[in-house]
Amino acid sequence: MAHITYVECRGGPKFGAAFAGVLGLLGIGAASALYMETYGHAVTGMNNSVVWGVPHVFAIFLILAASGVLNIASLGSVFGEMRYKPKARLSSVLAITLLVGGLSVLVLDLGRPDRLTVAMTNYNFRS
């Protein structure tokens, strides 16, 4: 087996600009979530005839992307592909973040995220 050496990436001005860009995107996402929470789901194009708005599409995309990214992590360990072994850690973390993002979009879609505990504790098996 080949020995894999992990090295630290050194930051520079490009890293700072990329980090600021990611923080800007997070701020835009938080502002749009607050806007949708304030004005309702009609701002995403959802109405009585369109039952799947933009949040549902994003949630499904993020959850399916998480499963695809996790497949990259499994290529190195399950199938013995050494070129994918260094990418396994990063793809596992990325899969977890994509899954958390998709599920948080679904929680925001409930309308009242504080009532999530009711949905998790009261089961209706006949529904």
Protein Blocks (a to p, Z undefined) as FASTA:
>chain_A
ZZdddddddddfklmmmmmmmmmmmmmmmmmmmmmmmnojklnopafklmbdfklmmmmm
mmmmmmmmmmmmmmmmmnopaklmmmmmmmmmmmmmmmmmmmmmmmmmnopamlmmmmmm
mccfkZZ
